Amino acid sequence: MTRHATTPIPGQKPGTSGLRKKTPVFSAPGYLENFVQATFDALGGVTGKTLVLGGDGRYFGDTATQIILKMAAANGAARVIVGQGAWLSTPAASHLIRLRGADGGLILSASHNPGGPEEDFGVKYNMGNGGPAPEAVTEAIYARTQVIDFYLKLEAPDVDLGALGDQHLGDMVVEVVDPVADYADLMETLFDFPALKAMFAGGFRMRMDSMNAITGPYAVEILEKRLGAAPGTVVHATPLPDFGGMHPDPNPTWAHELMAEMMGANAPDFGAASDGDGDRNMILGAGCYVSPSDSLAVLAANAHLAPGYAGGLKGVARSMPTSAAVDRVAAAMGIEAHETPTGWKFFGNLLDAGRCTICGEESFGTGSDHVREKDGLWAVLLWLNILAATGKSVAELLADHWATYGRNYYSRHDYDALPVDQANALMGDLRARLGDLPGAEVNGMTIRAADDFAYHDPIDASVSKSQGLRIIFADDSRIVLRLSGTGTEGATLRVYLERYVAGPEGLAEDPQQALAPMIAAVEALAGVAARTGRSGPDVIT
């Protein structure tokens, strides 16, 4: 063990999903070491503890894994369970923490952000429940980074991460495991695999785009090997350090190859994509795109068709910017519906307390109480289970859902890499005017309420303030503005637009046309285009 003197490095403040920076920042001498040691210190040390470690295969991940292993050994950890090749999807890591009773784990990923020598890298700590560290822990980590003066690291050869089984690093056991097997086994307990096999055997066609990211091996094992989908169903199936130059964000802008295939002639029956670390999903039918908010609502309404959820749901939860479509499902079922800030860690208390079963965020994330992370392949398999059980197409399921519950037209407009000062000024100016907005008319619509969302956790009574600016109109239409915490360059302004139509008429409009009054209202209220000089959003979902 070697004790290395160090000094604090500014800016090591974890966001909603850990610490994310450009790869050259993370790979600079001492940067990763400072953050990892601060994490260990903030947890009260890791002596005698068992940790899980792995990531999405992005550039610098294998090097970072070796550094973390040597630091864990020097800090007295008893065992680290690491995915073969340093691979673990985020939901698989969460499951492994829970399955093995580990004390926690480190996940090496920047999720849906690009990877490569000049792109993004990230590290986050997950707790013993398998979920992301809560704010109290991330604040303690940040506080430690500001005063850290040493880190511990074992001087030893690298571990062979390609060899399954136990190895020793000093007194610590490094257990290299198959990154896919335990997760795939879990999926078999939740879904009707025989029915899915029969559906594929009957000619059902699917395309899964893993975007050269971590879900490739998982999707091939489950869809092609265990369920019998045709070879080649999974495309871009090999994880690459730079994701093959792809931006591994499963939305219509970045998964354009899949979009073109699903909207083209002779489209498969079902399409799906996942992101860098496997926790997000995009769902499509032939000629049909499913918004994440609608996907969450449809899954909640039909989850009972899958064996793992046959007993019904305890409740549902959504992030505040996510549309209220799932709330209408919950009301019809007579179960709780919770509204939380953005960030999966806020769902953890509700899941652990048995207050909800299915959770979702508008940023293409859905999951359930089987793990404590959102889970892209889980969502894909639940959709497939529903299709098999009903015999309906994706388009038919959506049409039936809207006929039953009405339609929450919804879209998110992203303005990426804005100058931070400019984005903060825009938000600050609008925040200062919130109190004056109720009763005002904008573009022919009356504002009923306006606030800066604050969340009061019903389990631990903690309060999270300043979680997004909400402007709510008399007809329950909404505009939400918030700055994203997942980027590494400049600021990303996200504008969320929602309008409810009860039906039976008006359920089949183009979402952007249906939301045109809201889009005009945003410009009138916040002046996004005028203040940023942007002609429009960089990404529309």
Secondary structure, 3 states (H helix, E strand, C coil): CEEEECCCCCCCCCECCEEEEEHHHHCCCCHHHHHHHHHHHHCCCCCCCEEEEEECCCCCHHHHHHHHHHHHHHCCCCEEEEEEEEECCHHHHHHHHHHHCCCEEEEECCCCCCCCCCCEEEEEEECCCCCECCHHHHHHHHHHHCCCCEEEECCCCCCCCCCCEEEEECCEEEEEECCCHHHHHHHHHHCCHHHHHHHHHCCCCEEEECCCCCHHHHHHHHHHHHCCCCCCCEECCCCCCCHHHCCCCCCCCCCHHHHHHHHCCCCCCEEEEECCCCCCEEEEECCEEECHHHHHHHHHHHHHHCHHHCCCCCEEEEECCCCCHHHHHHHHHCCEEEEECCCCHHHHHHHHCCCCCEEEECCCEEEECCCCCCCHHHHHHHHHHHHHHHCCCHHHHHHHHHHHHCEEEEEEEEEEEECHHHHHHHHHHHHHHHHHCCCCEECCEEEEEEEECCEECCCCCCEECCCCEEEEECCCCEEEEEECCCCCCCEEEEEEEEEEECCCCCCCCCHHHHCHHHHHHHHHHHCHHHHHCCCCCCEEC
